[in-house]
Amino acid sequence: MQWPPQPAVWPLAEWSRQILAAGHKWHVQVLGQGPALLLIHGAGGAGQSWSYVAEMLADQFTLVIPDLPGQGFSKPGKPHRFGLNEMAQDLATLMVEMDITPHGLVGHSAGGAIALRMAQQGLTCPVAAVNPALAGFDGVAGWLYPRMAKTMAHLPFTAALFSKLAGTPEKVAQLLEATGSAISPQMAERYLQLIQDTDHVNGTLKMMAAWDLQPVLRNLAKLENPCLFLLGGQDRTVPPATARSLAAKLGSITAHDMPDHGHLAHEEDPALVARQIERFFKDPSKS
């Protein structure tokens, strides 16, 4: 995506800034007041997915919303930093560069796995995850990219071809419908813009090629941070049963079901998700 984002077409563009950290040029939006929450988007999306939730939380929290390297408006500066471990480490470095100590981590889908890994790597704050992708590759970005994404990431011209074939309003509508969520036309238009952008698609494919959940899953039982999983019952991308089963086994994780919502629950019903996030981070012990 071309910098700078245009306020007329990109959500919360007036809060955008560029920050150099961990070798990347990050696009970060910061708004609100109070304790800081780091909001991490899922694979194939960008920080725009949190815009409605952020607006609803801005009177209670400072929201820090980055685009992951290679996605949205963030430009990757280091090769081989697209995996889960590396992104968790580089986000932590970004927080240090910004002189922000997160009061909490919030992630959607793959962003939920990244948030959990950041906690495992040393951040002691609570973690909330909306439909966390904890069930392997298909659950990370299967709604947006085909199952062959790992192979595709290593082929020349793949990103340009995908953008051309999938970057139509009709195709994007089909992809979004497959998530089990119905989102606003404005948010659907943002996904169309992302899919039409070759750099964004290329960055997402590189993330998929490097994705490895095993460090998160191996260390999940050791995690002492309070965690909240918000699980959409209509999610056709990340089966909620996996996260629900993990929550049942681990005392640090509470699962809250949203039976009528799909994979993009935070865009589909931002008021509900914002209420759950606010309640959790005000008193994680009551989750």
Backbone as CSV, one residue per row, in Angstrom:
resi,resn,N_x,N_y,N_z,CA_x,CA_y,CA_z,C_x,C_y,C_z
1,MET,0.849,-1.188,0.000,0.000,0.000,0.000,0.887,1.241,0.000
2,GLN,0.431,2.275,-0.663,1.222,3.488,-0.786,0.975,4.427,0.399
3,TRP,2.064,4.864,1.027,2.016,5.832,2.112,1.897,7.238,1.522
4,PRO,1.203,8.185,2.140,0.437,8.003,3.376,-0.984,7.537,3.088
5,PRO,-1.630,6.907,4.082,-3.041,6.554,3.894,-3.891,7.809,3.765
6,GLN,-4.894,7.759,2.931,-5.739,8.921,2.691,-6.905,8.954,3.684
7,PRO,-7.036,10.020,4.467,-8.124,10.074,5.460,-9.500,9.845,4.874
8,ALA,-9.704,10.218,3.618,-11.030,10.082,3.024,-11.411,8.622,2.793
9,VAL,-10.417,7.734,2.683,-10.743,6.362,2.315,-10.232,5.325,3.310
10,TRP,-9.309,5.688,4.197,-8.736,4.681,5.089,-9.116,4.980,6.536
11,PRO,-9.659,4.001,7.249,-10.117,4.238,8.623,-9.006,4.751,9.536
12,LEU,-9.337,5.754,10.324,-8.447,6.313,11.354,-7.127,6.836,10.786
13,ALA,-7.120,7.220,9.518,-5.876,7.672,8.894,-5.282,8.888,9.595
14,GLU,-6.123,9.688,10.253,-5.608,10.870,10.949,-4.724,10.508,12.138
15,TRP,-4.781,9.238,12.579,-3.971,8.786,13.711,-2.746,8.010,13.254
16,SER,-2.462,7.999,11.959,-1.375,7.187,11.406,-0.021,7.856,11.581
17,ARG,0.984,7.023,11.742,2.376,7.476,11.760,3.262,6.345,11.253
18,GLN,4.489,6.692,10.866,5.479,5.692,10.478,6.584,5.658,11.513
19,ILE,7.007,4.447,11.894,8.029,4.272,12.918,9.023,3.221,12.447
20,LEU,10.303,3.526,12.541,11.355,2.568,12.225,11.697,1.782,13.481
21,ALA,11.578,0.459,13.406,11.914,-0.399,14.545,12.132,-1.821,14.046
22,ALA,13.105,-2.501,14.631,13.409,-3.896,14.284,13.661,-4.072,12.786
23,GLY,14.160,-3.033,12.147,14.481,-3.110,10.727,13.323,-2.896,9.786
24,HIS,12.115,-2.672,10.326,10.929,-2.459,9.498,10.478,-1.004,9.580
25,LYS,9.766,-0.555,8.561,9.094,0.735,8.600,7.615,0.461,8.845
26,TRP,7.210,0.637,10.096,5.867,0.264,10.521,4.867,1.390,10.276
27,HIS,3.685,1.002,9.852,2.530,1.904,9.906,1.790,1.589,11.200
28,VAL,1.678,2.592,12.069,1.036,2.409,13.370,0.018,3.528,13.565
29,GLN,-1.137,3.166,14.070,-2.147,4.154,14.458,-2.263,4.148,15.979
30,VAL,-2.261,5.336,16.570,-2.347,5.469,18.023,-3.435,6.481,18.336
31,LEU,-4.402,6.069,19.139,-5.490,6.972,19.517,-6.003,6.595,20.891
32,GLY,-6.723,7.530,21.516,-7.365,7.257,22.791,-6.568,7.755,23.975
33,GLN,-6.995,7.307,25.150,-6.365,7.724,26.396,-6.489,6.600,27.413
34,GLY,-5.516,6.553,28.325,-5.549,5.526,29.357,-4.538,4.431,29.096
35,PRO,-4.658,3.294,29.786,-3.714,2.185,29.606,-3.671,1.731,28.153
36,ALA,-2.491,1.303,27.713,-2.288,0.968,26.302,-2.659,-0.481,26.003
37,LEU,-3.436,-0.672,24.949,-3.717,-1.991,24.400,-3.108,-2.089,23.015
38,LEU,-2.356,-3.140,22.770,-1.803,-3.413,21.452,-2.770,-4.316,20.702
39,LEU,-3.289,-3.839,19.566,-4.250,-4.591,18.769,-3.545,-5.156,17.531
40,ILE,-3.568,-6.484,17.382,-2.811,-7.160,16.329,-3.793,-7.814,15.356
41,HIS,-3.707,-7.442,14.093,-4.639,-7.975,13.098,-4.238,-9.375,12.650
42,GLY,-5.128,-10.024,11.917,-4.863,-11.352,11.387,-4.185,-11.305,10.035
43,ALA,-3.768,-12.484,9.558,-3.098,-12.580,8.265,-4.057,-12.200,7.144
44,GLY,-3.552,-11.407,6.213,-4.351,-10.988,5.077,-5.107,-9.704,5.297
45,GLY,-5.227,-9.279,6.542,-5.872,-8.014,6.847,-4.830,-6.960,7.165
46,ALA,-5.247,-5.936,7.866,-4.354,-4.888,8.332,-5.021,-4.239,9.546
47,GLY,-4.394,-3.205,10.066,-4.927,-2.575,11.266,-6.328,-2.029,11.108
48,GLN,-6.763,-1.821,9.864,-8.100,-1.278,9.620,-9.190,-2.171,10.209
49,SER,-8.889,-3.445,10.401,-9.907,-4.366,10.907,-10.323,-4.031,12.340
50,TRP,-9.468,-3.276,13.055,-9.763,-2.914,14.443,-10.388,-1.530,14.574
51,SER,-10.643,-0.837,13.478,-10.998,0.586,13.569,-12.276,0.825,14.359
52,TYR,-13.328,0.041,14.130,-14.581,0.262,14.850,-14.419,-0.041,16.335
53,VAL,-13.742,-1.145,16.649,-13.502,-1.499,18.050,-12.671,-0.416,18.735
54,ALA,-11.637,0.076,18.048,-10.765,1.096,18.636,-11.534,2.368,18.968
55,GLU,-12.394,2.793,18.067,-13.183,4.001,18.328,-14.054,3.836,19.567
56,MET,-14.552,2.631,19.799,-15.425,2.385,20.939,-14.659,2.282,22.257
57,LEU,-13.362,1.996,22.179,-12.549,1.843,23.379,-11.694,3.070,23.691
58,ALA,-11.687,4.059,22.793,-10.725,5.158,22.888,-10.917,6.044,24.112
59,ASP,-12.095,6.040,24.721,-12.281,6.856,25.923,-11.780,6.157,27.172
60,GLN,-11.408,4.867,27.039,-10.938,4.089,28.187,-9.483,3.654,28.064
61,PHE,-9.015,3.495,26.826,-7.682,2.944,26.600,-6.967,3.711,25.487
62,THR,-5.645,3.665,25.514,-4.851,4.081,24.367,-4.693,2.869,23.460
63,LEU,-5.127,2.992,22.215,-5.073,1.874,21.266,-3.876,2.036,20.343
64,VAL,-3.043,1.013,20.289,-1.865,0.989,19.424,-2.116,-0.087,18.374
65,ILE,-2.223,0.339,17.105,-2.685,-0.565,16.046,-1.668,-0.569,14.901
66,PRO,-0.750,-1.524,14.884,0.207,-1.602,13.770,-0.302,-2.481,12.636
67,ASP,0.203,-2.219,11.436,0.123,-3.192,10.353,1.345,-4.095,10.483
68,LEU,1.169,-5.396,10.362,2.305,-6.303,10.420,3.225,-6.075,9.224
69,PRO,4.514,-6.366,9.363,5.466,-6.113,8.276,5.047,-6.773,6.965
70,GLY,5.056,-5.980,5.903,4.679,-6.472,4.589,3.199,-6.401,4.301
71,GLN,2.399,-6.040,5.301,0.952,-5.971,5.126,0.465,-4.545,5.376
72,GLY,-0.646,-4.195,4.742,-1.136,-2.829,4.892,-0.094,-1.840,4.402
73,PHE,0.212,-0.853,5.239,1.166,0.194,4.883,2.553,-0.031,5.484
74,SER,2.767,-1.157,6.195,4.069,-1.427,6.808,5.013,-2.064,5.797
75,LYS,6.239,-1.566,5.762,7.237,-2.048,4.811,8.284,-2.888,5.540
76,PRO,8.458,-4.147,5.125,9.463,-4.989,5.777,10.860,-4.537,5.389
77,GLY,11.750,-4.548,6.365,13.116,-4.125,6.091,14.116,-5.248,6.200
78,LYS,13.743,-6.322,6.908,14.651,-7.451,7.090,14.045,-8.699,6.463
79,PRO,14.854,-9.451,5.712,14.340,-10.723,5.199,14.241,-11.744,6.324
80,HIS,13.445,-12.757,6.101,13.324,-13.878,7.034,12.806,-13.455,8.409
81,ARG,11.965,-12.394,8.455,11.367,-11.977,9.727,9.840,-12.034,9.626
82,PHE,9.334,-13.035,8.912,7.898,-13.126,8.682,7.224,-14.207,9.517
83,GLY,8.002,-14.997,10.261,7.423,-16.072,11.056,6.793,-15.570,12.342
84,LEU,6.077,-16.460,13.012,5.377,-16.102,14.244,6.349,-15.622,15.315
85,ASN,7.430,-16.369,15.550,8.420,-15.966,16.553,8.988,-14.589,16.255
86,GLU,9.375,-14.388,14.990,10.016,-13.132,14.610,9.058,-11.956,14.718
87,MET,7.814,-12.154,14.293,6.855,-11.059,14.385,6.565,-10.701,15.843
88,ALA,6.486,-11.708,16.708,6.286,-11.433,18.128,7.451,-10.633,18.699
89,GLN,8.658,-11.031,18.346,9.848,-10.314,18.825,9.897,-8.887,18.283
90,ASP,9.584,-8.730,16.999,9.686,-7.414,16.382,8.594,-6.471,16.869
91,LEU,7.415,-6.991,17.178,6.378,-6.155,17.782,6.801,-5.693,19.171
92,ALA,7.454,-6.570,19.930,7.947,-6.169,21.240,8.995,-5.065,21.105
93,THR,9.843,-5.175,20.096,10.840,-4.128,19.844,10.162,-2.820,19.453
94,LEU,9.114,-2.912,18.657,8.353,-1.718,18.289,7.802,-1.030,19.526
95,MET,7.266,-1.793,20.471,6.730,-1.192,21.700,7.829,-0.479,22.492
96,VAL,9.015,-1.070,22.530,10.140,-0.422,23.215,10.510,0.875,22.510
97,GLU,10.565,0.841,21.177,10.906,2.035,20.404,9.888,3.145,20.637
98,MET,8.618,2.776,20.818,7.561,3.753,21.049,7.442,4.141,22.526
99,ASP,8.253,3.502,23.376,8.218,3.750,24.820,6.829,3.463,25.388
100,ILE,6.260,2.337,24.956,4.943,1.913,25.409,5.061,0.543,26.068
101,THR,4.532,0.430,27.272,4.415,-0.859,27.942,2.955,-1.270,27.875
102,PRO,2.624,-2.283,27.081,1.211,-2.635,26.913,0.559,-3.084,28.218
103,HIS,-0.610,-2.544,28.467,-1.452,-3.022,29.565,-2.129,-4.325,29.170
104,GLY,-2.267,-4.541,27.876,-2.876,-5.763,27.384,-2.587,-5.969,25.912
105,LEU,-2.686,-7.225,25.473,-2.505,-7.603,24.081,-3.832,-8.152,23.563
106,VAL,-4.213,-7.711,22.362,-5.448,-8.179,21.739,-5.109,-8.609,20.320
107,GLY,-5.490,-9.819,19.952,-5.185,-10.302,18.617,-6.370,-10.985,17.983
108,HIS,-6.436,-10.911,16.653,-7.471,-11.617,15.901,-6.816,-12.687,15.043
109,SER,-7.339,-13.897,15.098,-6.885,-14.991,14.253,-5.382,-15.207,14.420
110,ALA,-4.580,-15.053,13.365,-3.132,-15.190,13.507,-2.574,-14.177,14.495
111,GLY,-3.202,-13.004,14.572,-2.778,-12.011,15.554,-2.960,-12.495,16.980
112,GLY,-3.953,-13.369,17.205,-4.122,-13.963,18.526,-2.961,-14.867,18.881
113,ALA,-2.490,-15.656,17.910,-1.324,-16.506,18.148,-0.083,-15.662,18.410
114,ILE,0.069,-14.561,17.680,1.215,-13.676,17.901,1.151,-13.076,19.304
115,ALA,-0.030,-12.649,19.732,-0.177,-12.080,21.067,0.201,-13.109,22.140
116,LEU,-0.236,-14.343,21.970,0.123,-15.388,22.932,1.628,-15.629,22.946
117,ARG,2.251,-15.588,21.768,3.705,-15.791,21.710,4.438,-14.631,22.376
118,MET,3.952,-13.404,22.216,4.570,-12.271,22.893,4.505,-12.448,24.407
119,ALA,3.388,-12.968,24.901,3.265,-13.229,26.330,4.238,-14.319,26.760
120,GLN,4.375,-15.353,25.948,5.316,-16.422,26.268,6.759,-15.937,26.251
121,GLN,7.031,-14.926,25.442,8.389,-14.392,25.343,8.711,-13.373,26.430
122,GLY,7.754,-13.087,27.302,8.120,-12.263,28.455,7.166,-11.162,28.855
123,LEU,6.217,-10.771,28.002,5.261,-9.750,28.405,4.284,-10.352,29.413
124,THR,4.087,-9.679,30.521,3.302,-10.254,31.620,1.855,-9.792,31.641
125,CYS,1.421,-9.056,30.630,0.070,-8.499,30.629,-0.951,-9.542,30.171
126,PRO,-2.235,-9.298,30.441,-3.291,-10.189,29.962,-3.391,-10.186,28.435
127,VAL,-4.018,-11.239,27.900,-4.156,-11.417,26.458,-5.615,-11.743,26.133
128,ALA,-6.174,-11.025,25.166,-7.501,-11.354,24.625,-7.330,-11.710,23.156
129,ALA,-7.996,-12.771,22.725,-7.866,-13.225,21.343,-9.248,-13.493,20.759
130,VAL,-9.515,-12.891,19.616,-10.765,-13.115,18.894,-10.525,-14.192,17.853
131,ASN,-11.190,-15.323,18.008,-11.032,-16.443,17.090,-9.556,-16.746,16.806
132,PRO,-8.788,-17.058,17.865,-7.351,-17.283,17.668,-7.078,-18.471,16.762
133,ALA,-6.096,-18.315,15.876,-5.734,-19.361,14.921,-4.743,-20.301,15.597
134,LEU,-5.248,-21.366,16.180,-4.412,-22.304,16.914,-4.557,-23.718,16.383
135,ALA,-4.982,-23.843,15.136,-5.270,-25.169,14.579,-4.547,-25.421,13.273
136,GLY,-3.358,-24.842,13.094,-2.601,-25.123,11.896,-2.818,-24.116,10.784
137,PHE,-2.212,-24.389,9.656,-2.129,-23.415,8.575,-3.483,-22.987,8.027
138,ASP,-4.392,-23.940,7.841,-5.669,-23.592,7.221,-6.435,-22.575,8.056
139,GLY,-6.192,-22.573,9.370,-6.900,-21.649,10.230,-6.302,-20.260,10.289
140,VAL,-5.187,-20.043,9.624,-4.534,-18.743,9.702,-5.105,-17.768,8.693
141,ALA,-5.166,-18.163,7.443,-5.677,-17.252,6.421,-6.406,-18.007,5.333
142,GLY,-6.979,-19.145,5.703,-7.671,-19.947,4.709,-8.836,-19.224,4.069
143,TRP,-9.391,-18.240,4.798,-10.531,-17.510,4.234,-10.104,-16.582,3.119
144,LEU,-8.818,-16.205,3.104,-8.381,-15.209,2.132,-7.453,-15.797,1.077
145,TYR,-6.701,-16.825,1.433,-5.743,-17.405,0.502,-5.952,-18.915,0.415
146,PRO,-5.694,-19.502,-0.727,-5.917,-20.933,-0.891,-4.951,-21.762,-0.067
147,ARG,-5.234,-23.058,0.038,-4.419,-23.941,0.862,-2.999,-24.078,0.343
148,MET,-2.784,-23.748,-0.894,-1.450,-23.866,-1.477,-0.602,-22.632,-1.215
149,ALA,-0.978,-21.807,-0.255,-0.268,-20.544,-0.039,1.209,-20.753,0.253
150,LYS,1.561,-21.801,1.000,2.974,-22.010,1.301,3.777,-22.253,0.035
151,THR,3.216,-23.019,-0.879,3.889,-23.243,-2.152,3.884,-21.977,-2.993
152,MET,2.750,-21.290,-3.000,2.613,-20.089,-3.819,3.608,-19.015,-3.431
153,ALA,3.946,-18.941,-2.143,4.829,-17.882,-1.675,6.206,-17.960,-2.304
154,HIS,6.585,-19.129,-2.807,7.915,-19.304,-3.379,7.917,-19.231,-4.901
155,LEU,6.766,-18.970,-5.498,6.686,-18.920,-6.951,6.711,-17.474,-7.439
156,PRO,7.405,-17.207,-8.547,7.443,-15.845,-9.074,6.075,-15.415,-9.590
157,PHE,5.791,-14.139,-9.451,4.582,-13.504,-9.991,3.288,-13.950,-9.301
158,THR,3.391,-14.752,-8.225,2.188,-15.260,-7.569,1.333,-14.133,-7.017
159,ALA,1.943,-13.187,-6.306,1.171,-12.113,-5.669,0.422,-11.294,-6.710
160,ALA,1.101,-10.952,-7.810,0.455,-10.163,-8.856,-0.702,-10.938,-9.474
161,LEU,-0.508,-12.229,-9.678,-1.563,-13.042,-10.274,-2.755,-13.148,-9.329
162,PHE,-2.484,-13.387,-8.037,-3.580,-13.498,-7.078,-4.357,-12.194,-6.997
163,SER,-3.630,-11.070,-6.947,-4.301,-9.775,-6.880,-5.208,-9.560,-8.082
164,LYS,-4.746,-9.978,-9.246,-5.536,-9.785,-10.468,-6.780,-10.670,-10.461
165,LEU,-6.612,-11.932,-10.026,-7.723,-12.884,-10.099,-8.736,-12.673,-8.973
166,ALA,-8.242,-12.344,-7.782,-9.128,-12.252,-6.618,-9.551,-10.825,-6.302
167,GLY,-8.910,-9.842,-6.923,-9.170,-8.454,-6.579,-10.344,-7.850,-7.312
168,THR,-11.485,-8.514,-7.259,-12.715,-7.975,-7.825,-13.762,-7.916,-6.724
169,PRO,-14.718,-6.999,-6.810,-15.746,-6.930,-5.768,-16.490,-8.248,-5.578
170,GLU,-16.763,-8.954,-6.660,-17.500,-10.209,-6.566,-16.691,-11.277,-5.838
171,LYS,-15.407,-11.384,-6.165,-14.576,-12.407,-5.536,-14.356,-12.089,-4.064
172,VAL,-14.119,-10.832,-3.753,-13.920,-10.458,-2.355,-15.184,-10.720,-1.544
173,ALA,-16.332,-10.444,-2.128,-17.596,-10.730,-1.434,-17.717,-12.219,-1.121
174,GLN,-17.298,-13.069,-2.054,-17.336,-14.507,-1.819,-16.374,-14.912,-0.701
175,LEU,-15.179,-14.340,-0.731,-14.191,-14.659,0.300,-14.680,-14.236,1.682
176,LEU,-15.274,-13.064,1.766,-15.767,-12.578,3.046,-16.952,-13.413,3.527
177,GLU,-17.827,-13.788,2.621,-18.967,-14.619,2.996,-18.510,-15.949,3.586
178,ALA,-17.384,-16.450,3.085,-16.865,-17.734,3.555,-16.332,-17.678,4.979
179,THR,-16.173,-16.487,5.532,-15.712,-16.371,6.923,-16.833,-16.631,7.916
180,GLY,-18.075,-16.606,7.456,-19.201,-16.723,8.365,-19.623,-15.407,8.968
181,SER,-19.021,-14.305,8.539,-19.343,-12.966,9.041,-19.923,-12.107,7.932
182,ALA,-20.828,-11.225,8.318,-21.349,-10.205,7.404,-20.857,-8.851,7.898
183,ILE,-19.973,-8.204,7.132,-19.404,-6.934,7.556,-19.930,-5.805,6.678
184,SER,-19.654,-4.581,7.074,-20.195,-3.428,6.365,-19.572,-3.289,4.972
185,PRO,-20.293,-2.656,4.043,-19.712,-2.410,2.714,-18.414,-1.616,2.779
186,GLN,-18.310,-0.692,3.742,-17.083,0.109,3.874,-15.887,-0.775,4.229
187,MET,-16.086,-1.721,5.156,-14.986,-2.601,5.528,-14.665,-3.576,4.395
188,ALA,-15.684,-4.036,3.679,-15.441,-4.905,2.528,-14.613,-4.194,1.469
189,GLU,-14.859,-2.902,1.278,-14.091,-2.117,0.313,-12.621,-2.055,0.703
190,ARG,-12.331,-1.998,2.009,-10.941,-1.973,2.450,-10.244,-3.282,2.102
191,TYR,-10.948,-4.408,2.263,-10.347,-5.688,1.893,-10.100,-5.765,0.389
192,LEU,-10.989,-5.191,-0.389,-10.771,-5.146,-1.833,-9.481,-4.386,-2.136
193,GLN,-9.285,-3.252,-1.481,-8.061,-2.479,-1.698,-6.824,-3.281,-1.314
194,LEU,-6.895,-4.006,-0.205,-5.754,-4.798,0.242,-5.440,-5.906,-0.757
195,ILE,-6.456,-6.621,-1.200,-6.224,-7.739,-2.106,-5.724,-7.257,-3.466
196,GLN,-6.109,-6.060,-3.855,-5.634,-5.519,-5.125,-4.190,-5.034,-5.056
197,ASP,-3.624,-4.978,-3.855,-2.264,-4.472,-3.676,-1.271,-5.635,-3.668
198,THR,-0.393,-5.677,-4.669,0.538,-6.790,-4.811,1.486,-6.894,-3.627
199,ASP,1.988,-5.772,-3.112,2.916,-5.811,-1.978,2.253,-6.428,-0.750
200,HIS,0.994,-6.072,-0.523,0.276,-6.623,0.625,0.095,-8.132,0.476
201,VAL,-0.314,-8.579,-0.691,-0.497,-10.012,-0.919,0.828,-10.737,-0.763
202,ASN,1.894,-10.177,-1.291,3.208,-10.802,-1.188,3.643,-10.923,0.270
203,GLY,3.427,-9.867,1.068,3.784,-9.914,2.480,2.997,-10.965,3.237
204,THR,1.717,-11.107,2.902,0.889,-12.105,3.569,1.329,-13.516,3.197
205,LEU,1.636,-13.739,1.937,2.094,-15.059,1.518,3.411,-15.426,2.189
206,LYS,4.298,-14.461,2.362,5.562,-14.736,3.055,5.312,-15.082,4.521
207,MET,4.345,-14.415,5.123,3.982,-14.750,6.501,3.469,-16.186,6.574
208,MET,2.626,-16.570,5.615,2.094,-17.925,5.602,3.184,-18.968,5.387
209,ALA,4.124,-18.660,4.518,5.198,-19.603,4.229,6.065,-19.860,5.456
210,ALA,6.192,-18.860,6.321,7.060,-18.978,7.498,6.301,-19.395,8.753
211,TRP,4.997,-19.596,8.651,4.165,-19.798,9.839,4.432,-21.144,10.505
212,ASP,4.613,-21.121,11.824,4.820,-22.345,12.608,4.211,-22.130,13.990
213,LEU,3.133,-22.836,14.276,2.423,-22.675,15.542,3.040,-23.449,16.695
214,GLN,3.952,-24.346,16.409,4.422,-25.254,17.445,5.015,-24.549,18.674
215,PRO,5.788,-23.464,18.526,6.289,-22.797,19.734,5.178,-22.316,20.659
216,VAL,4.086,-21.829,20.084,2.959,-21.388,20.901,2.300,-22.569,21.592
217,LEU,2.001,-23.607,20.836,1.283,-24.746,21.389,2.107,-25.493,22.430
218,ARG,3.431,-25.603,22.217,4.283,-26.312,23.171,4.329,-25.621,24.518
219,ASN,4.226,-24.296,24.501,4.417,-23.524,25.730,3.122,-22.982,26.319
220,LEU,1.993,-23.350,25.740,0.733,-22.769,26.191,0.406,-23.159,27.628
221,ALA,0.716,-24.378,28.010,0.403,-24.838,29.364,1.206,-24.087,30.426
222,LYS,2.340,-23.524,30.033,3.178,-22.794,30.983,2.755,-21.333,31.148
223,LEU,1.853,-20.876,30.297,1.479,-19.465,30.289,0.644,-19.128,31.518
224,GLU,1.094,-18.114,32.260,0.387,-17.708,33.469,-0.425,-16.434,33.260
225,ASN,-0.238,-15.766,32.145,-1.008,-14.545,31.864,-2.497,-14.871,31.774
226,PRO,-3.352,-14.070,32.388,-4.789,-14.273,32.168,-5.122,-14.097,30.691
227,CYS,-5.927,-15.007,30.141,-6.266,-14.965,28.722,-7.772,-15.115,28.539
228,LEU,-8.288,-14.405,27.549,-9.688,-14.504,27.168,-9.764,-14.849,25.692
229,PHE,-10.477,-15.922,25.365,-10.735,-16.283,23.981,-12.185,-15.935,23.656
230,LEU,-12.398,-15.093,22.644,-13.730,-14.768,22.157,-13.965,-15.584,20.896
231,LEU,-14.927,-16.501,20.943,-15.055,-17.519,19.903,-16.389,-17.416,19.184
232,GLY,-16.313,-17.205,17.865,-17.515,-17.105,17.046,-18.066,-18.469,16.676
233,GLY,-19.295,-18.724,17.037,-19.907,-20.004,16.746,-20.117,-20.266,15.273
234,GLN,-20.167,-19.209,14.454,-20.356,-19.353,13.008,-19.043,-19.245,12.233
235,ASP,-17.920,-19.278,12.950,-16.611,-19.145,12.307,-16.348,-20.367,11.431
236,ARG,-16.240,-20.156,10.134,-15.956,-21.239,9.199,-14.492,-21.252,8.766
237,THR,-13.682,-20.396,9.402,-12.256,-20.326,9.088,-11.422,-21.006,10.155
238,VAL,-11.643,-20.655,11.409,-10.927,-21.252,12.534,-11.960,-21.958,13.412
239,PRO,-12.033,-23.279,13.367,-13.038,-23.980,14.167,-12.906,-23.629,15.648
240,PRO,-13.957,-23.116,16.271,-13.854,-22.696,17.670,-13.587,-23.845,18.630
241,ALA,-13.855,-25.069,18.212,-13.675,-26.207,19.115,-12.232,-26.346,19.580
242,THR,-11.262,-26.013,18.730,-9.856,-26.148,19.111,-9.511,-25.212,20.260
243,ALA,-9.844,-23.933,20.117,-9.543,-22.969,21.172,-10.361,-23.265,22.429
244,ARG,-11.597,-23.693,22.252,-12.444,-24.009,23.402,-11.863,-25.180,24.191
245,SER,-11.329,-26.174,23.480,-10.727,-27.328,24.137,-9.483,-26.926,24.922
246,LEU,-8.668,-26.057,24.335,-7.478,-25.585,25.046,-7.862,-24.816,26.302
247,ALA,-8.879,-23.977,26.203,-9.318,-23.204,27.352,-9.819,-24.106,28.469
248,ALA,-10.477,-25.195,28.103,-11.000,-26.119,29.113,-9.882,-26.824,29.875
249,LYS,-8.739,-26.998,29.218,-7.619,-27.707,29.840,-6.735,-26.791,30.673
250,LEU,-6.732,-25.496,30.369,-5.775,-24.581,30.974,-6.493,-23.562,31.843
251,GLY,-6.085,-23.464,33.076,-6.762,-22.589,34.018,-6.591,-21.116,33.744
252,SER,-5.567,-20.733,32.964,-5.321,-19.312,32.712,-6.196,-18.751,31.602
253,ILE,-6.927,-19.621,30.876,-7.692,-19.191,29.704,-9.185,-19.333,29.959
254,THR,-9.927,-18.267,29.683,-11.387,-18.295,29.740,-11.924,-18.156,28.323
255,ALA,-12.883,-18.990,27.964,-13.515,-18.916,26.645,-14.895,-18.301,26.766
256,HIS,-15.186,-17.353,25.881,-16.511,-16.741,25.828,-17.071,-16.968,24.433
257,ASP,-18.205,-17.638,24.369,-18.801,-17.961,23.076,-19.658,-16.817,22.548
258,MET,-19.539,-16.598,21.248,-20.403,-15.668,20.519,-21.105,-16.493,19.447
259,PRO,-22.196,-17.162,19.799,-22.774,-18.194,18.919,-23.244,-17.705,17.564
260,ASP,-23.572,-16.419,17.439,-24.128,-15.911,16.179,-23.101,-15.213,15.300
261,HIS,-21.822,-15.293,15.646,-20.805,-14.511,14.952,-19.783,-15.406,14.259
262,GLY,-19.189,-14.846,13.193,-18.221,-15.575,12.407,-16.786,-15.185,12.709
263,HIS,-15.910,-15.449,11.734,-14.478,-15.245,11.941,-14.127,-13.776,12.161
264,LEU,-14.839,-12.882,11.490,-14.552,-11.448,11.605,-15.507,-10.801,12.610
265,ALA,-15.655,-11.434,13.763,-16.623,-10.967,14.759,-16.354,-9.535,15.203
266,HIS,-15.091,-9.134,15.271,-14.754,-7.781,15.735,-15.145,-6.709,14.717
267,GLU,-15.318,-7.100,13.456,-15.822,-6.178,12.442,-17.335,-6.313,12.280
268,GLU,-17.825,-7.504,12.488,-19.243,-7.805,12.349,-20.059,-7.176,13.479
269,ASP,-19.538,-7.246,14.705,-20.234,-6.731,15.886,-19.217,-6.069,16.812
270,PRO,-18.665,-4.927,16.400,-17.614,-4.296,17.204,-18.071,-3.904,18.600
271,ALA,-19.339,-3.569,18.773,-19.823,-3.173,20.094,-19.714,-4.334,21.074
272,LEU,-20.111,-5.521,20.649,-20.018,-6.696,21.513,-18.572,-6.999,21.876
273,VAL,-17.694,-7.012,20.882,-16.288,-7.328,21.133,-15.648,-6.252,22.009
274,ALA,-15.953,-4.991,21.758,-15.401,-3.908,22.573,-15.831,-4.049,24.029
275,ARG,-17.092,-4.400,24.260,-17.571,-4.585,25.641,-16.803,-5.703,26.344
276,GLN,-16.589,-6.801,25.642,-15.872,-7.921,26.244,-14.417,-7.559,26.545
277,ILE,-13.787,-6.837,25.619,-12.403,-6.413,25.832,-12.313,-5.457,27.009
278,GLU,-13.195,-4.470,27.055,-13.183,-3.496,28.149,-13.374,-4.193,29.493
279,ARG,-14.343,-5.083,29.581,-14.619,-5.787,30.833,-13.410,-6.615,31.262
280,PHE,-12.803,-7.310,30.316,-11.681,-8.189,30.638,-10.476,-7.403,31.146
281,PHE,-10.097,-6.347,30.446,-8.879,-5.642,30.825,-9.060,-4.730,32.037
282,LYS,-10.287,-4.415,32.363,-10.510,-3.677,33.610,-10.347,-4.574,34.820
283,ASP,-10.676,-5.875,34.661,-10.508,-6.807,35.770,-10.398,-8.227,35.208
284,PRO,-9.174,-8.646,34.783,-9.007,-9.970,34.189,-9.402,-11.106,35.132
285,SER,-9.362,-10.869,36.432,-9.680,-11.931,37.387,-11.156,-12.326,37.344
286,LYS,-11.999,-11.475,36.769,-13.438,-11.759,36.708,-13.861,-12.365,35.385
287,SER,-12.910,-12.634,34.510,-13.259,-13.179,33.205,-13.749,-14.620,33.321
